[in-house]
């Protein structure tokens, strides 16, 4: 029988929609078929969310994943301390909320590094709140990479049959175009090949997107395809990697949605994000490879405007948790 991964779900910012969508996720019975899920967070915060959802849940407070029941109908919760929960206000940036969110992230990293969990599915955090407690990183990915001291952290969007990776994430478009040089493109292709092979995909076909309209039309609309992207692909091929490109960015994602490619390397943030979110916004899931464990996230924010109103849709977190668990399962059973 296949091993089933232990997957932690962090609660995110406690005054955003995280608590509500976590409860909605733990209500999804099919989740227990692909993983052993538990929550890193606070029972008191979840009980606050219960009230706005007008539902009742059963909790099992644990000190470590080894104490979890992993039974549908009971939510295992690993807490990181006592907090003044009563002082928290729904939908408002608060220092305490930022501290709680960071504490839960740090606990997930601790458990991942000690091999007590196989995967992490993260609920949204608020950048302003975590800055109030001294966090310098702009988001989850950078925090996980820096704290684990991982040599790289590959961001991948999973959306139906699309697996989209990114050369750059959060930088201006002008800077991102300059950043996508031959060396960085080649480095990303090498890492993508390595990570996909570890998840059981043999000889993955990696399509590298072009940068300019019509791939630059042989230098008429830009030369990056000739000077950087094409040479990076050719060097990857010399190293035995099944890469192709540059592929015109206005068609590569359309072709890729049929499953023709095992992965597409997008050259900058919005190039790939727009494609995936247009295809299916709610089922676009972010995964991070290169860490000691696999991490995933919803592709939406804390939604302070609707937090505490009981109307947040948990489908993205359900998908995030299922997808990261499926990748972790592939790795677990490849190691057997």
VENRADA-V181959 format. One record per backbone hydrogen bond with DSSP energy under -0.5 kcal/mol. NH is the residue of the N-H (numbers start at 1). CO is the residue of the C=O. Records with the same first field share a line. If there is no record, write none. Layout:
# VENRADA-V181959
NH->CO  CO
This chain:
# VENRADA-V181959
5->34
7->5  36
8->6  119
9->38
10->8  121
11->40
13->124
16->13
17->302
18->13
21->17
22->18
23->19
24->20
25->21
26->22
27->23
28->25
29->27
31->28
32->29
33->30
34->31
35->31
36->5
37->35
38->7
39->76
40->9
41->39  78
46->42
47->43
48->44
49->45
50->46
51->47
52->48
53->49
54->50
55->50
58->73
60->75
62->77
67->64
68->65
74->71
75->58
76->74
77->60
78->39
79->62  77
80->41
85->83
87->84
88->85
91->15
92->89
98->94
99->95
100->96
101->97
102->98
103->99
104->100
105->101
106->102
107->103
108->104
109->105
110->106
111->107
112->108
113->109
114->110
115->112
116->111
117->111
118->6
119->6
120->294
121->8
122->120  296
123->10
127->125
130->126
131->127
132->128
133->129  130
134->131
135->130
143->139
144->140
145->141
146->142
147->143
148->144
149->145
150->145
154->289
155->153
156->287
157->164
158->156  285
159->157  162
162->159
164->157
165->163  264
166->155
167->266
171->169
176->172
177->173
178->174
179->175
180->176
181->179
185->181
186->182
187->183
188->184
189->185
190->186
191->187
192->188
193->189
194->190
195->191
196->192
197->193
198->194
199->195  196
200->197
201->196
202->200
204->201
206->204  242
207->205  263
208->244
209->207  265
210->247
215->212
216->213
217->214
218->215
219->222
220->216  217
221->216
222->219
226->223
227->223
228->224
229->224
230->225
232->228
233->229
234->230
235->231
236->232
237->233
238->234
239->235
240->237
241->236
243->241
244->206
246->208
247->208
251->248
252->248
253->249
255->251
256->252
257->253
258->255
259->256
260->255
262->205
263->205
264->163
265->207
266->165  264
272->268  269
273->269
274->270
275->271
276->272
277->273
278->274
279->275
280->276
281->277
284->281
285->158  283
286->297
287->156
288->295
289->154  287
294->118
295->288
296->120
297->286
298->122
306->303
307->303
309->306
311->306
314->312
318->314
319->315
320->316
321->317
322->318
323->319
324->320
325->321
326->322
327->323
328->324
329->325
330->326
331->327
332->328
333->329
334->330
335->331
